[in-house]
């Protein structure tokens, strides 16, 4: 069950990061929180359009929304990337080990010639 939950979390993270507009929104939010109206203006988008992107990022846990008065502010929740970073790291280690084994194999073949 835990694997399924992690898999669903990774699906949401990678899916939400698959859109260039959402990645650009996160780039903006790395520096400071923005309210939704200013984000829409920064990206020359309508409020409904930017709100859809914000909802997807929020559902994936990549941003946090907070209401202050009449405004909704968004901030980047970089901690939510941890499962993706760990998964990518595992894949990287697997490839590194595979290349190391390939190098050892190739050297052993050269010595036999």
C-alpha positions in Angstrom: 0.0 0.0 0.0 2.8 2.4 0.9 4.3 1.9 -2.6 1.0 2.7 -4.2 0.7 5.9 -2.3 4.3 6.9 -3.2 3.6 6.1 -6.8 0.5 8.3 -6.8 2.5 11.1 -5.2 5.2 10.8 -7.8 2.6 10.8 -10.6 1.1 14.0 -9.3 4.5 15.7 -8.8 5.8 14.8 -12.3 2.5 15.5 -14.0 2.3 19.0 -12.4 5.9 19.7 -13.3 5.3 18.6 -16.8 3.9 22.0 -17.8 6.3 24.8 -18.5 3.9 27.5 -17.1 3.7 25.7 -13.8 7.5 25.3 -13.6 7.8 29.1 -14.3 5.2 29.8 -11.5 7.4 27.8 -9.1 10.5 29.7 -10.3 8.7 33.0 -9.3 7.6 31.6 -6.0 11.1 30.5 -5.0 12.0 34.1 -4.3 8.9 35.2 -2.5 5.2 34.5 -2.0 2.9 36.1 -4.6 -0.8 36.8 -4.5 -2.9 35.1 -7.2 -3.7 38.4 -8.9 -0.1 39.4 -9.3 0.8 35.9 -10.5 -1.8 36.2 -13.2 -0.4 39.6 -14.2 3.2 38.3 -14.2 2.2 35.6 -16.7 -0.3 37.7 -18.6 -3.1 35.2 -17.8 -6.7 35.4 -16.7 -7.4 34.7 -13.1 -9.3 31.4 -14.0 -6.3 30.2 -16.0 -3.7 30.9 -13.3 -6.1 29.5 -10.7 -6.2 26.1 -12.6 -2.3 26.0 -12.6 -2.3 26.9 -8.9 -4.8 24.2 -8.0 -2.7 21.5 -9.8 0.5 22.7 -8.1 -1.4 22.8 -4.7 -2.9 19.4 -5.2 0.6 18.0 -5.8 1.8 19.7 -2.7 4.2 22.0 -4.5 2.7 25.2 -3.3 0.9 26.4 -0.3 -2.0 28.8 -0.4 -2.8 31.2 2.4 -5.6 33.7 2.6 -4.7 37.2 3.9 -7.6 39.5 4.0 -9.1 39.5 0.5 -6.0 38.0 -1.2 -4.8 34.5 -1.6 -1.0 34.2 -1.4 1.0 31.3 -2.8 4.4 30.1 -1.7 6.7 27.3 -2.9 6.7 24.2 -0.8 10.0 22.7 -1.9 9.9 20.0 0.7 7.2 18.2 -1.3 9.8 17.4 -4.0 11.6 15.0 -1.6 9.9 11.9 -3.0 10.8 12.9 -6.5 14.4 13.7 -5.6 14.7 10.3 -3.8 13.2 8.5 -6.8 15.5 10.2 -9.3 18.5 9.6 -7.0 17.7 5.9 -7.0 17.5 5.8 -10.8 20.8 7.7 -11.0 22.4 5.2 -8.7 21.1 2.3 -10.7 22.5 3.7 -13.9 25.8 4.5 -12.3 26.1 0.9 -11.0 25.1 -0.4 -14.5 27.8 1.7 -16.1 30.4 0.6 -13.6 29.5 -3.1 -14.3 29.7 -2.4 -18.0 33.2 -0.8 -17.6 34.4 -3.8 -15.6 33.0 -6.2 -18.2 34.6 -4.3 -21.1 38.0 -4.3 -19.3 37.7 -8.0 -18.7 37.0 -8.5 -22.4 40.0 -6.4 -23.5 42.3 -8.5 -21.2 41.1 -11.7 -22.8 42.1 -10.5 -26.3 
